[in-house]
Amino acid sequence: MKSRVSMLLVEDNPDDVDLIKHAFRKVQVPHQLEVVNDGEQAIAYLAGQTALDNEGQRSLPAMVLLDLKLPRQSGFAVLQWIRANPGLRHVPVVVLTSSGQDEDVRRAYELCANSYLVKPIRCDALIDMVRTLSRYWADLNLLPT
Amino acid sequence: MRLLLIPPRQSLPDLTWRYGLAVVAVALAFLLRLALEPVLDDRAPFLLFVLPVLLTAAIVGAGPGLLAALLSIAAGTFVAPDFSWTVTKPADLATNALFAANAGAIVWLAHRRAAMRAERKRAEAALRDSEALKSAILRSALDCIVTITDGGRVVEWNPAAEQIFGYARAAVLGQSIAELIIPPEYREKHDQGLARYRATGEGPMLGKRLEVEGLRSDGSRFPIELAITPSHIGEKPHFTAHLRDITERKRADVQLRESAQRLRATYDHAFVGITEVDLHGRFVRVNEHFCTMTGYSRSELLGRSFAAITHPDDRVYAQELFDEQMRGERPVYSHQKRYLHKSGEVLWIEIQASAVKDENGMPLYGIRIIHDITDRKRAEEALQELTATLEQRVEERTQALEDVNQELKAFSYTVSHDLRAPLRAMEGFAAILLDEFGDKLGEDGQRYAQRIVDAATRMDDLIQGLLVYSRLASSDLHLQRVELASLVETAVAELRESPEGAAAMITIQPPFPAVRANRIVLGQIVTNLLSNAVKFASKDRAPVVRVWSEPQRASVRLWVEDNGIGIALEHQAEIFSVSQRLHGPDAYPGTGIGLAIIRKGAERMGGGSGVISELSQGSRFWVELPKAEDKG
């Protein structure tokens, strides 16, 4: 079984992309961070990942970091699509967004997000968060094959 | 001429006696003639018979006299000349006839005398009756009847006069009337009147109804009505006055006049319109208020029909009612209709209409009382309109509120998503600059980058606070039982981990009862209270914070006391409103929204908040929340 080598960041704001990349660098996350900038791209990318590669393996991401407010397709649409897709159903999806509004939180969990995180303002807090995330979801958490 | 032979009302014994006397008298004369026969022979046969006829006629009346005469004629004829009934000689016949004539004359004289006597008796009786009648009239008259001579002396004074003036008849007869009953100031006039009558035989006051003042024996005065008529008793002129005490009538007059005046005043000054209309509906009388109400003058209204000032739409109906009343079918009615004011404005009135009737029950004229109810009508109409549109307006308002709510949500969403993103970039990249390029920035550069980091952090706090506040204000809070003890402990534990909290001495004094609240909002409130307590610490002493609760009747008050800088009394009311900061961010960090969240949150959960503080002496903040209902 091929290990899940990548993580997918769905984020349209280039600032946030850079900051998260910086945090990943700081934490030295071993996974490759793939970045897409809108919902459609996210769906297209994930759909591609579900296909079997040359070795008959699927290279599913270890985790999806999903912003909610996205162009073309919203984060909720992406989440819904992931959970409706049998091949991706169990991929951990962590919502990472600016808004901590109750409605968004509730809806995200209703659509079976694994976690809901609000992007911290402080850079060090973001680094801490990324460290915790990678440790938990990539290292500790077990997933069905 | 009445025959007196058998006068009526004469009894039989009486008749027997009287006629018997006639027979006896004649018989005695006859016997006496027989006795004198030798002396007289046949001379003067009738002479002796004159006596019985004369005596009978004179003493017992003409009827017996006549009988005596007839008997005497028979007896005389028998006596002369030869005691036989036969009369042959002319001389004897003549003697017979002469006697008969004499006797007849005597009887006739007797009859005349009796008739005259009877006549005189009748006249005397009539006079007596008349006197009796007069004195009865005088006695029983209700009016005073007083007769005086032309010299003013009293000659008649009836019982009514006695009673009314208070003088007995006997005391006033012959007295001067003027001094008895005429007030001094009128006496001269009275005397002049009498003098003029004596001189000219004229009196302008005579035979007229007069109203003057009278004087009673006790000196009191009273109004009298009198009429004086002159009369003559013998040659002397007299005056008879009929007087009447009219005190009562005068009083009644005054009362009537006052009552009429009162009625008039009521009519004129009433604050309702009052009118009288004739059988054709024309105004006969209108009061002042009615004129004011309709804008017309009295002269413009009088003679005009009520229909003329009635609104055209109400005319038919009003006219029908009026006609029914004037036909006697509707004694009283009341209805509402519109008038047209002179200015053309519509006037709503309520009219109470009644009819005054003649003795046969047929209406003579109508009386109307009119209230201006325009204001009331307008208010009713407005109310109806309001009621009709209320539902619609509520819907509109609800919709508007929902729109505002939606907008607010959209705004909050935008704020939390879009406004925070650039902040993160500012903070994040400034932090990266500090972290990775610090040595290249130099000391100043590092400080400036740090300033960017701090400013961004503060702004995020502010945005977060505003979002919390707006959520508190606009959304429904789910209330549940919250154990205050654990909530306080958690909040204090968190506070102790912050640098400010670590330096403070924080005491928790149980017990803390359970309250009914929203767990998240209450957590925020307690956190804000605690962080304020350590944040506004005095510079010259270590912060000491005490937390305890105080049970109220149906609620629990949570107190947080510090020994910080305190709040001046004049600022204590305003610190609970949004964006009210007393201190610059350099002196004491924070957004100034924490207390607003405390107050709004407590209010939304059915509680309250407040502070007791003195400048530089520390503060005691409290929040009060409803007690939780007991479990089970």
Interface residues (C-beta under 8 A of the other chain):
Chain A: N13 D15 D16 D18 L19 H22 K69 T97 S98 S99 G100 Q101 D102 K119 P120 I121 R122 C123 D124 L126
Chain B: S412 Y413 S416 H417 D418 R420 A421 P422 L423 R424 A425 E427 G428 F429 A431 I432 D435 V453 A456 T457 D460 L467 R471
